[in-house]
């Protein structure tokens, strides 16, 4: 080959090599972020188990372990297709069992695959699927804590399949699959509404239909303390770590500036959420309640999940601070309403998920365009710089639409389960504990604490 020909081919070869390297780096980042989100299942497992009584520990461990297996099956068979497949504004309808044309990592105009809603992400289809699967599993895990200590294992098993296979992907399609809310300009970067509020709405309906644990509400609220706040605290740290995959991983590309910015906004919100909950519980309840501190950290993380890429650090801190205050009052409000949520899942994921979605409309200067590095702008820049009110109204509409669908879907599913397999364990099983009643095992047999009330 002539020297001139070689020199002419070199730029093209170099360009192709650079493109291949970028795909490799993007894929590595997306998979590592997915691993972190997967590991959040361990965080939820520890958090929920520690917040509940020892006689129900195995039941909580089993539910949190099996839920990702259920999610994998449901999301592979139908969920991913409903969420990201080509279809209509309401749901996707192609690519079941991950079958169908996909030209990943081709992007933009070159992308002619079944999963065109993810055409902007230049990583292979399997990487896209795994990352989104980890998110889907999180939505189902949220439900586990709110219905703890009185739900039948089979009922939770079936509901998780339905939530991950149908409800979660349909509303997810509206936002992340190019559906009707995306068309209206609704934004949710990493899932305050798509993941957390969906799980929170489903959990709220389940907790109401199940009713409170026996003895929980009498003339006044009766505390039923968790048996091991050490592992709950460990769970909080694991979740905090996992969120560094959850939020910055949603770039689905190894963009160093975007990832760095999102990591810091995420951390600011978590830190201020924990601090705000500490001070609020200290003033309102008389002591700095550890369970409130844990939920304050998580509240800040949930709230910043939607706007993390679109806000500056001051806004992220304020979002977390408000979430940390709100979660304390929300937990006590749930008690006042006699809604029994043993771990505070509804307050953390639903209430603060709604707040975070609203906060995007208040604080983001350029929603839908990341990264935004307007660090010199004030925390209210999004509302003051034009378009904020319109964006806020769109955010409220999206919250209402996703909430209404999820509540109706969950209500129908829970009611069908109640009249078929039943959703609540017997009084005898609840008294002796679900570990014995549902699994015929004890978590701590050598201490015989599994038999305590």
Secondary structure as UniProt FT lines:
FT   HELIX           3..51
FT   HELIX           54..56
FT   HELIX           57..74
FT   HELIX           75..79
FT   HELIX           80..84
FT   HELIX           96..98
FT   TURN            104..105
FT   HELIX           108..110
FT   TURN            114..115
FT   HELIX           116..118
FT   TURN            119..120
FT   HELIX           125..146
FT   TURN            147..150
FT   HELIX           153..162
FT   HELIX           163..167
FT   HELIX           168..176
FT   HELIX           180..184
FT   HELIX           192..197
FT   HELIX           198..210
FT   TURN            214..215
FT   HELIX           229..246
FT   HELIX           248..251
FT   HELIX           256..285
FT   HELIX           290..307
FT   TURN            308..310
FT   HELIX           313..336
FT   TURN            337..338
FT   TURN            342..343
FT   HELIX           346..351
FT   HELIX           352..363
FT   TURN            367..368
FT   TURN            375..376
FT   TURN            379..380
FT   HELIX           381..384
FT   HELIX           388..419
FT   TURN            420..421
FT   HELIX           427..432
FT   HELIX           434..439
FT   TURN            443..448
FT   HELIX           449..451
//
